Amino acid sequence: MKTVHFQAIFTAVFCLTLTSGGAAFYLGSQPTLSPAQNRLFDGANATWTMGTTTLIGLLASQSNDDDDEADRDEQ
């Protein structure tokens, strides 16, 4: 059950991160941006940064959980 929750959270964070990264890349490649597009770019860039950090944290916590389970199995 724990793995199902992890996969759902990981998939949601991954999709949002990928979407915001694509939007930031697209808007960043435009020659000029309107004020509204500039705000959207800032939000997408911030979401991309937070999402990337969250994905690394999720993968690290999953790795630690696997190590803890292996230690319990050895005892």
C-alpha positions, 0 to 999 in steps of 0.5 A, a space after each residue: 500500500 505504501 508503494 501505491 501512495 508513493 507512485 501516485 505522489 511521484 507521478 503527480 509531482 513529476 507531471 506538474 514539474 515537467 509541465 511547468 518546466 516546459 512552460 518555463 522553457 517555452 516562455 523563456 525562449 520568446 524574444 519579448 514577454 508581456 507583463 502577464 507572460 512574465 509573471 507566468 514565467 516566474 511562477 512556472 520557473 519557481 514551480 519547476 525548481 520546487 518540483 525538481 527539489 521535491 522529486 530528489 527528496 522523494 527518491 531519497 526518502 524511498 531509497 532510505 525506506 528500502 534500506 530500513 526494510 533491508 535492515 529489519 529483514 536481516 535482524 
